Amino acid sequence: MKTHLLLILLVPAVFTSCTNEKNNSTHKTQSVASHAQSSEDKEITYRQDISYQMREIDDKSGLRERRNLPIQELSALDSLDVKQLQIALYNAKEGDTIFLESGVYHLANELIISEVNGVTLQGKGMGKTIINFADQQAGGQGINVNKANNITLCDFSVYDAHGDGIKTKGCNNMIMCNLEVLWTKGPHPTNGGYGLYPVESQGILVEQCMVAGASDAGIYVGQSLDVVVKNCYVYHNVAGIEIENCTRSLVYDNVAEDNTGGILVFNLPDLPVNPDGQFCQVYDNIVVHNNHLNFAPEGNMVAIVAPGSGIVLLAAKSCEVFNNEIRDNKTMGVAVASYFVHNSNQKSTDQFSPYSSNISIRNNEYSCDPSFYADNSTPFGLLVLTSGNGGKGFDLLSDGVFSEDGLFCVQEDSSDFSFMMLNNGDFDSPLTRDAGPLGNCQKMSFPEVYQVDR
């Protein structure tokens, strides 16, 4: 394998401007609704991009319609008692449900739930209950949940966290439902990295959530087992949805639109928990027009993602991508690559393999506006420009670097399906443009994914 691979996908960061009615087994409920003196309200801007309205999309979540709405003017909402909320969370016991009323909490510090199981934090709905961190002075996250199992967070919005919107760590059987996380000034490298950020857990359900403006990933699930992300809408993030070093994951019925990259499945080295994830299925998603400039801060891993990326698999293991609508992503619909595209000197270890292996790409629907050209601000885009495809992107491309026993199966029916694969990462060898020989393979078997349900 040649070290030329380092060129692929490397991107300089470009800076631009549920309802859950189930409260079974609840031991106690608390209502946090008192009004307090209003802190200084932050001026909230309106969602200004309306070009997306020209696209017809079957959004099963119904959340896309919220892009039409002005972001709530916080000064027009009742200001709720922050101290009472903090006390309620501090005193929460297993089985408690803390109800948040309509209005806005202006937080100066991160909100913490730690080492208490079975707590539900439930608001009145997106845009009705808002937790605002625009004036945050302390804490690395907006909401921080640590070592707490069977937690449910639902029916509220989080605005302008200085770090991640909602981070949970070591929280098994976690449900995030009907949540909205926004950075209200739009995409910018100074925004928090992640909107929803559950890590190092088993049993995670992210459902009916909406995230915009994250400088890394809108919805990120990392180093976890048994993950489900469904019916979510993500836009104006660097990565819409990212599954990183997870085992047994389902990503389906989501819409990823107007991000830099739509859906990522990555395995990265040197992570302490679940160092090499596997068994991910990405299906029945709509991945459209993910052409936003990459605004990740320099040094972030997602800074390698080229504008115009639909679905990207990096060092993925036993991953299926099927029945997705992949449309108008100008550089690539789907990419399958080894970790060598980021670090050509990466070594295999007992814990981590830099190769993608056992990958199945099948029965997806591809299309791209013929006026679109691949991103030319990146080395990867320049590669596409020299590939003989007239500067246009590809439906599927790969660096062609797989382990010796690693399956790469491509079964796409479209007569105009465009494909490009390097010969084991060698830029100087002829490119493979015919995916036909990769179609003679059997469907992979996947273990059952445990799905959280309360």
N, C-alpha and C positions, 0 to 999 in steps of 0.2 A: 504494500500500500504506500502510495506516495504522499508526502507531506503537503502537496498542493491542496489537500482537502481543507486546510485551514481557511481557505477563501470562502467556502460555501456558507451562506447564511450570515456571515459576520456583517454587522450593521453598526455604523456609528450612531449613537443616540442623536436623534434629530428633535430639537425642542420646538414645540408649537404651543402657539397658543391653542299565613295560611289561616288566611283566617283560620286559626285552630280553635274550634269550639270544644274540643275534648279536654276536660279537666278532671277526668276520672282519677281516683285515688288521691285527689288533692286534700291535704289535711287542713289547710288554712288558706284564706285569701286575704290579700291586702290591696287596698285601693290607694294609689298615690295621685291625688287630684287637686290638692290645695294650691292656691295661687300665691305667688310671692312677688316681690318687687322685680320688675323687669331689669335684666342686665342689658348692657348696650347691645342693641340688635345689629347684626351684620346685614349689610345690603345684599340681597339675594338677586342674582341675575336670572334671566329667562333662558330656556332652551332655545337657541337661535337657529340651529341647523334644521331646515325643513325639507332638504332635498330627498331624504329617505322616504318621504310621503309619496313619492312617485313610484316606489317599488311595491309590488303586490306580494305580500308575505302572509302565509297562513300561520299566524302566531297562536299556538294553542294556549299559551299562558295568558293572553290578553293584556300583557304588561306593555307591549309596544305602544299602545294608545297613550300611555302616560308621557311619552315623549312630546305629545302635542300640548301638554298642559304646562302652564307657567309654574316654575318652582315656587313653593309657598313663600309669601312675604312674611317673615317671622314677626315683624312688628304688628301684624294684623291678628296674630294668634295669642291666646291666653298664655301667659308665662307661668309655668308650673314650679312647684316647690322642689328644688334640687336636693336640699338637705333631707327632706322627708324621704325622697327616693333612695338616697345613699344610706339612710338609717334602715329602711326596709330591706335593702340588699344585705347590709351588714348583719342584720338580725335574722335573716332568712333561715328557715329550717327545712329539712327534707319534706317534700310534698307541698310546699307553699307555692301559690300563684300570686304574683304581684301584678296587679292590673294598672296600666298606665292610661290616663284619661286623654282626651283630645287637648292639644296644646303643644308647647315647646319647652323643653328643658335646656337651659344654657349652661353647659358644663365647662368648668375651668380645669378639671382633672379627669383622668380616665375613670370609667365606671367599672368596678371590680366585683366579680362573683368568684369565690375561691373556696375549694374543698367543702362544698355542700352539695349533696345530690338531690335530684328530683325537683329542681326549682323551675318554674315557668315565669317568663317575663313577657307579658302580653299587652299590646297597645290596642288602639282603636282602628288601626289600618295605616297603610302608606300615606304620607302626606297629612295625616290627621294627628298622629302622635309623632313628634319629631324630637330627636335628641341631637342637639346642635353643639359641635365642638369648635366652632370658629374662633372662640376666644380661649381655647385650651392653653393652659400654662404648664401643666405637668402630666407625666405619663406618656408611655410610648404608643398606646393604642387609644381607640375610642372606648369600646367595650372590651374588657379583658376577662375571659373566663378560664380558670385554671384548675385542673384536677377536680372536676365536678362532673359526675356522670348523670345521665338521664335528664339533661337540661333541654328546655324548649324555649326558643326565642322566636317571637312571631308578632306580626302586625304593627310594625313601626318603621320609621325612617331614621337614618343616621346621616347627618350632614357634616362635611368638612372636618373630618378627623385629621389631626396633625400627623398621625401614623396610620396604622391599619384601622379600617372601620370597626370590624368585629373580629377579634382573634380568640380562638379557643385552643387550648393545649392540654392533652391528656384527659380528654372528655369523651368517654365512651357513650354510645347511644345518644348522640347529639342531633337535635332537629332545629334547622333554621328554615322558617317558613314565612312567606309573605313579608319579606324584609326588603327595604330599599336603602342602598348606600350610594350617596352622591358627593362629588366634589363640585360645588355649585358654580364655580368660575370656569368649568370646563377642563379639558385635558391639559396638564402641565407637569413638568418633572418634579416640582415641589409638592405635588399631591402625595397623599399616603400611598404606600406600595400596593396594599391589598384591600379589597372591599370586604369580602367574607373570607376568613383565613383559618379554617380548622386544621390542626396538625396533630400528629402523634396520637391517634385515637383509633378505636374500632367501632364501627357502626355510626355512619354519618349520613344524614339526609339533608340535602339542600334543595328546597322546592319552592317554586313560585316566587323567586327573588329577582331583583333588578339592581344592577350595579353600573355606574358610569363614572369615568374619570380617574381610575386607578392607574398609577404610574408603573405598576408591574402587572398584576392580574386582577380582574374584577372578582372572579370566584376562583380561589386557589385551595386545593385540598392536597396536603402533603404528608408523606411518611405515615400512611394510615391504611387500615384494612376495612373492607366492606363499605364502599363509598357509593352513594347515589346522588347524582346531580341531574335534576329534571325540571322541565317546565319553567326555565329561567330565561330572562332577557338581559343581555349584556351588550353595552355599546360604549364607544369612546374610551376604551381601556387599551393598554398596550396588548395584553393578552385577555381575551374575553373570559375563557375558562381554562384553567390549567390543573391537570392531574399529575402530581410529581411524586415519584417513588411510592406509589400506592399499589396494593394488591387486592384484586377483586373489586373492580370499579365499573359502574354503569353511568354513561353520560348520554341522555336521550331527551328528545322533545324540547330542546332548547333552541333559542335563536341567538346567534352571535352575529352582530351587524356593526359595521363602521368601527371596528377595532383595528389595530395593526395586524394581529393574528387572531383567528377566531377561536380555535380549540387546540390546546397543546397537551400532549402526553409525553412527559419527560422523565428520564431517569438520570440523576446526577450522582457523582461519586462523593465519598467522604461524608455521608450523612449518617448520624448515629442510629436512627431508627428505620427499619425496613430499607436497607441500603440498595436493593435492586427490585423494584416493583414489577408486577406482572398481572396478566389477566385483566385487560381493560376492553370494554366494548363501547364504541362511539357510534350511535345509530339514531336514525329518525330526527336528526337535527337539521336546522336551516342555518347555513353558514354563508353569509352574503355580504359582499362589498366591504371586506375587511382590508381597506386600503389606507388607513390613517397613518400619518407619519409616526415613526417610533419616537416617543417622548420619554422613554425610560432613562433614569439617571445613568451616567457613565459608570460602567462596571457591573451593572445588573445583568443577570443571565439573559433576561428577555430582550436585552439590547441587541442580541443576535438575530431577532426575528425581523424578516424583511417585510416592509409594507406590501400588502397584497397577498398575505398568507392565509389560507383557509384553515386546514388541519395539519398540524406538524407533529410527527412522531420522532423523538430523539432518544436513541438507545432504549427504545420500547421493547417489551418482551410479551409475547402472546397477546397481541392486540388486534382486534377486529374493527374495521371502519366500514360501515355498510348502511345502505338505505338513507343516506344523507342527501339533501339538496345543497349543492356547492356551487355558488353562483357569483360571478363578477368579482372574484378575487384575482387581481391583475397579474400577480407574479406566479402563484401556484395554488391549485386547488387542494392537493394533498402532497405532503413531503414526508419521506421516510429516510432517516439519516442515522448514522452512528455518532457517538460522542466525539469522534475524531474531527468533526466539522468545527468543533470549538477548541479542542486541544489535541493536536496530532500526536502528542507524546504520551497520551493517557495509557496507562497499563491496565491490563486485566488483573483483578485480585479475586480472592475467595469470596468477597462480598459484592463485587461490582464488575459487570462486563460492559465495555463501551459499545458493544455491537447491538444493533436492533436484531431481533430474531423472532421467528414465528409470527409473521405479520400477514394479515389477510385484508385486502382492499377489494370490496365487491359491491355491485349493484347500487352504486351511487349515481346521482344525476348531476352532470356538470354542464355549465354554460358560462360564457363570458362575453361581455360587450365587445364586439370586434374592434371598437375604437380604442380599447385599453391596451397599453403596453406595459411590460414588466417594469417594476421599479428599477430605475437606473442610478439611484443614489447609493447603491450597495454593491459590494463585490459579487454577491449572488445575482443581482439583476444584470450586471455586466456579463456574467456567465451565460445567462439566458440570451442576452443580445448576440452572443457569438455562437449560439447553438444551432443556427440554421433555421430557426423558427420565426424569422422576420421580426424579432424583438418582442414577440408575444410570449405570454406565460404558458405554463403547461398545466394540464389537469392533474397529472401525477408525475413526480420526479423523485429520484433517489440517488444517493451517493454510491449505491451499489456495494456497500461494505457490510457484509453479513458474516456471522460465524459460520464455520464449515457445515454445521448441522442445522443452521437456521433457515426456516422456511420463509419465502417471500412469495405470496400468492396474489395475483391480480386477475380478477374476473369482472371486467366492466363491459357492458353491452353496447355502449354508444359507438356508432360507426365513425364519428369524428373525434373520438377520445385521443388526446395528445399525451404522449409519454416520453420521458427522457430518463435514462439511467447511465451513470458513469460506470466504467469498467473497474470495479474495486477501487474507486476513488481516484483513478488515473485520468487527469485532464488531457493527456496526450494520446490516449487510445480512442478508437472510434466510440461514439456514443451509441447506446442501445435505444432505438426508437419504437421497437415492436414489443408490446407486452404480451403478445399471444403465447409465447413459450412458457410464461409464468402462470398460465391459467389452468394447467393440469394438476390440480391439487385437491385434497379433501378438506371439508370443513373441519375446523378445529373444535375440540371439546373444551368447555369452560366449566369451572366449578360454580356452584350456586353462590350467589352473593346474598349475605344476610342483610335484610332491609328493615330499618328501624320503623316501628309503627306503634303509636300510642293513641 
